[in-house]
């Protein structure tokens, strides 16, 4: 029973719950801001009613998601003070800097202009009003960069010195912190993955309506945009993911070894990538696998004869560097999270490619199975990105800040397991209720479909946007 009341275990569960839950809203917010800006730009340039309808339609989903993201994000930051006070005390001077930048610049930019966008339809000129959604998009992307820069410090600590007197890390260069190689590599990979998530939503929603032969005038162009965005964003996510794998291998070789469950150092063909593996219950020995020779070598070093260090070798090195302890992450989580990320990513890119082929001449597939498969694009993309984040964080264990602070040393010393358990249960119940509300609101908006717009002005011939408060 005492094991289940361990403050470290419960704190990790609570942080994992709040992080994963908050992260469900982040990629969709970033991706939908960009998508809505594209639809509104198309309307401003062409004055076609269908683009205004799509702007309002996906704008409503964007705002629902944005509101949930803000609420859960606030709780997320409180975690550092509640359950991880020793972590905050040790790295707060460094970790807090990009978070402060995110709050006072990016988030304020995003929040200000999203308000102007919501209430400015009939008060601002078209061009100026269009600028507000693009500035909202810029704010959300900038916000993501500062968050990723903070996380990059945990993966690859730079721009700090240890103050022995105060027992903490202190910032030495904000420029070096914001140009951390991990941040520079993860930023484009993450942003284009966000665009994949929003593309998946557009494909799923359009497929749902087209399956029922509803709103075809608006859903056909939406589907086309979603599929092209998925293919382009998928290609760019893959390209920058390759750059991230190189940076990750340089900073945390144990993470790449754990991603392959590779215990012994391998070179060339032996540094293979397993598509599927069956192992012993302890995960140490392999029973059966399907492998691609040289692939892990190429992913880790960009050469076919590169060497990838194994878990056993790295464990011995880390014991020498950091002292006795187990420096191996949970292998089965990192192994399968890495494969689910790649597999689901490829799957929904293929759905988009097939969809573009089937609709290449402007036709609409008559087979219902096509639309039923396409509807899964959004769940696939969201799960793929979520397990990618799980891989990133779980692969860093047992470190909170790699090489500096272990997870067990960052937990709050004066918070009991019972207190954390109570808050964990409360968060779970509240978040469960919020999830139901969010799902119902979005489902209601999706089922309702795009609302009709006003007739063109008899003098100018242009369509005037309706006054919209979402």
N, C-alpha and C positions, 0 to 999 in steps of 0.2 A: 504493500500500500504506500509506503514511504517513497518508493520509486516514482509513483504517479504524482506525488506532491513535490517532486524535485523542482525547485525554482528555475533552474537552468532549462530543464526539459519543457516546462510549461511556458516559460518566456519564449523559447524558440517556437513552440507551437502557436503562441499568440501572435508573435511577429510574422510567422509564416502565413497565418490566416489573414491578418490585416493587409500584408503586402500583396499576396496573390489576389485578394478580393479587390484592392485598390487598383492593381495592375490590369484587371479586366476592363476598366474604363479608360485607362490612359491611352492605349494605342488607337482605340476607336475615336476618342476625342481629337487626337492629333490628325488622324487620317480623314475624319469627317470634316474637320475645319477646312482642310485643303480641298476636299471634294466639293463641299458647298460653295467655296470660293470659285471653283471651276465652273459649276453650274450657273452661278450668278454672273460670272464673266461672259459666259456664252449668251445669257439673256441680254445683258447690256449691249453686246456687240451685234446680236441678230434680231432682238426684240421678238423672239419666238416664245409663245406662251408656254410651251412644254418645258422650257428651261427655267422659267419663273416658277412653274408648278414644282419642278424637281428641287429647286432651291428651297422653297417653303417646306416641302415634304421631308427632305433629308436634314434641313435645318432644325426641324422640330425634334427629330431623333438625336441630332447633335446636342441640342440644349438639354434634353433629358439626361443624356449621358454625361454632359459636362457638369451638371448639378450634382450628380452622384459622385463623380470623380473628386470634386472639391470637398464634399463632406467626408469621404473616406480618406482623402489625402491629409486632412487636418488631424484625424485620429492617428494616421500613420506616423506623423512627426512627433506626436505626443509619446509614442512608444520609446523614443530615445531617452526621455526623462523618467518615464515610469519604470520600465523593466531593465533598461540598459544604461543606468546612470554612470557606472564605471567606464563604459565605452565613451559616453559623452564627455566625461571629465578628462579622459586621456587624449581624445582626438578632436574634441569640440572646436579648438582654435583653428584646426585645419579643415575638418569636415563641415563646420558651420559656415565657412566663407562662401562656397558655391551655393549653399542653401539660402544664404542671405541674398546673394545676387538673384537667385531664382524668385524669391519673394518680392523684393523691392523693385525689380526691373521687369523680368519676363511675365510674372503672374499679374502684376498691376497693369502692364500693357495689355495682356490678354483680357483681363476682367473689365478694363475701361472700354475697350473697343467692342467687346461683345455686347455691352450695354447699349452703345451707340448703334450697333447693328440691329439689335432687337427693336428698339424704339424709334429708329431713325428712318423707317421706310417712307414715310410721308413728310419728313422734315428735312432731309438732306438730299442734295442733287445725286443723281444716279452714280456718277463717277466717284463722288466723295463717299457715298454709302458703300459702294463696292470696295473702296479702300479700307473700310472698317473691318470687313471680314478677312481681307488679306493681312491686315495688321494683327488681327486675332490669331490667324494661322501662324504668322511670324512669332508671336508671343508664345504660342504653344510649343513651337519647335525650339525656340530659345530656352524655354523652361526645361524641355527635355535635355538639352545640352548641359545645363548646370547640374541637373540631377545626375546625369551620367558621369559628369566630372567628379561629383562627390563619390559616386559608387566606384569610379576608377581608382580613387585613392585607396579604397578598401582592397581592390584587386592588385594594385601596383603602387604602393606608397611612394610619393615623390614630394619635393618642395617642403621639407620639414626638417626640424632638428629636435632632439630630445632635451628638454630642460630637466636635468637631473634633480635640481632643487625642488621644482614643483611637480615632478613626476608625470610629465605630460609631453605630447608632441606639439610643436608650435610652428606655425606657417612661416616660411622664409621667402616664398615667391608666388604670388597669385598667378602670374603668367605661366610659370612652370606647372602649377597645379592644373590650370585650365587647358594646358597643352599636353597633358599626360598621354603617352602613346595609346594606352587602353581607351581613353576617352575619344581620341581622334579616330580610332578604328571602330569603336562600338557605336558612335553617333550615326553615321550614315547607314550602317547595318540596321540599327534600331528604327530609324525614321522610315526607311523604305519598307521595313516589316510592318510598321504602322499603316502605311499606305496599302499593304496587302490585306490587312484586317478590314479597312474601310472598303476596299474593293470587294472583299468577300461578302460584306454586308449588302452592298449594292447588287451583286450577282444573286445572292439568296433572295432578296426582296423582289427583284425583277422576275426571277424564275417563279416565285410563288404566285405573282400576279399573272404572268404569261401562261402558266399552267391552267389557270382558271379563265384565261382569255379576258382579263380585266386591264383597263388602263394601258392598252397596247401602244397608244401614241406616245406616252411618256416612258413606259418601261422598256421599249425597244432601244431607244438611244441610251437609257441608263445602263441597260445590260451591256451594250457595246462598249461604253466608257469603262464600266467595271471590269470587263474581260481584258481590255487593252491595258488598263492600269495594273491589273494582276500580273500580266505577262511581263511588262516593263519593270514593275516594282520587284517582282520575283527574281528577275535576272540581276537587278542591281543589289538586292538583298544577298543573293548568292555570291556576287563578286566581292562585296565588302565583307561578307562573312568569311571569305577566304583570307582577307587581310587581317580580320580579327583573330582568326585561328593562329596566324603567325605571331601576332602580338601576345596572344594568350599563352602560347607555347614558350615564348621568351620569358614572360613574367611568372607564369605558373605551370611549369612542365608537368606537375602532378595532376593538374586538371585534365590535360590531354591524355595522359596515361590512363587516368580513371575513366575517361570517355570511351576508351577502347578496352577497359579491364585488362590491360597489358601489364603483367607483373615482371616480365623480363625485358631488358633492353633489346631492341631489334633494329636491324639495318636493312635497307633495300626492300626486297620482296617479302622478307619476314615482317617488316613493318606494314602489315596489311590492315585493311579495314573490314571488320565483320558486319555483314548486313544483318545476320541473325546468329545468335549463340545460345546453346543450352549448356549450363554449367552445374557444378555441384552446389548443394544448398548454401555452402559458405562463400560461394562465388570465386574461390581460389583456383579451381581446376576446370578446364573446359572439356565437355563431353562431345559436343558437335557444333560446327559452325559453318556458315557460308561466307567466304572471304573474297575481297578484291585485293590482289597483291599490289604492293607499292603505294596504295592510295593514302594510307596514314602517313607514310614518309613524305609524300607530296603535300598533303595538307599541313604538315608540321614544319617542313623545311623548303618546300617548293623545288625539291630535287627527288629523283627516283632512288637515289642511293643514300639518302639521309638517314641519320640515326635518331630514333625516338627512345628516350630513357624510360625504363620500366618502373613500376610502382615500388618494387623491392629495392632497386638501386637508389631511387629518390628518398625512400624512407630512411635508408642508412645515411644518406647525405644530410637529411634534415635533423636526424638525431645528433650528428656531429655538430651541426650549426646551432641548433636551438635547444638541445638537451633531450633527455628521455621523453618519450611520448609516442602516441599513434598519430601520424600526420597524413593518414589516408582518409579521403572522403568516403561517404557511403557509396560503394561501387555500383550496386544495382540501380540506384537512382540516377547517378551521372550517366551510366551506360545507356539506360533506356530513355532518359530524357533527351539525350543527344540524338538518338535515332528517331524518336517520335517527332522531334523538331524538324529534322531533315525529311522524314517520310511524309508527314502531313503537309509540309511546305511544298514538296514536289507534287503531291496528290492534287492540291487545289490549283497549282499552276497548270497541271495537265487538264484539269476541268476547264479552265479558261481557254487553253489552246484548242481543245476539242470544240468548245462552244464557238470560238471564232471561225473554225472550219465549217461547222454546221450552219452558221448564219452568214457565210461569206458572200452570198449573193442577195442578201437582204431578206432571205426566207426565214421562216419560223419552224423549227422541228415539230413534227406532229406527235412523235412518240413521247408519251408521258414520262417514261423512265429518264429521259434526258433532263427534264426539269426537276424531277425528284432528286437526282444526283446533284444538280447545280445548287439546290437549296442548302446542301451541306457545306457549301463554300465558306460561309461565315463561321460555323462552329470549327471547321478544320483550321482556318487561319488563326482564330483566337486561341485555340488549344495549342497550336504549333508555337505561337509566340509565348504563351504562358509557360510551356515546358522548357522553352529556350531560356527563359528567365530563371526557372528552377535550376536548370543545369548550371547557369552562371553562378548562382549563389551557393548551391549545394556543393559544387565542385571546388569552391574556395575553402570549405571546411577542412580542418577544425579551426580556421582562422576567421576572426572578424576583420582584422586588417592584416593582410598577408605578411608574415614574417615579424610582425610587431606585437599583435594582441590576439590571444586565443579567445575563442567564443566563451569558454568557461570563465575567463577573467573579465568579461565585459558586463556581466549581469549585475543588477542592483543588489547590494549586499543586505539591505534592510527590508526587503520585500519578501514576505513568506509565500510558500507554495499555495496555501489556502487562499490568500488574497489574489494571487495571479489566477488561480482556478476560477474564482468567482467572476473576475473580470473577463476571463476567457469565455465562460459560459454566457455572460451578458453580451459580449461582442458577437458571439456566434448567433444568438437569438436575434439581436438587433439587425445584424447583417443579413440574416436569413429573411427577416421581414422586409428589409430594404430591397433585397434581390427580387422578392415577389412583386413589390410595387414597381420596380424598374422594368421587370419583364412584362408586366401587364400594360404599363404605359406604352412601351415600345411596340408590343404586339398590337395594341389598340391602334396606334398610329399607322403601323404597317398595313393592317387589315383595312383601315379606312382609305388608304391610298392618297394620291395627290388631289388636293382640292382644286376645283375650277377657279379660273381667274377672270377678272372683269373683261368686258369687251373692249376692243381698241378704241381709243379716243377718236371721235368722228372728225376732228379738225386735223390733228397731227398724225393720226393713224397708228399711234404708239399705244402699247398696253401700259396702263398705270398700275403699279403694284398696289394691292390692297393693304390697308393698315393692319399690320399683323402683330399681335402680342401672343407669343407662343404659350 
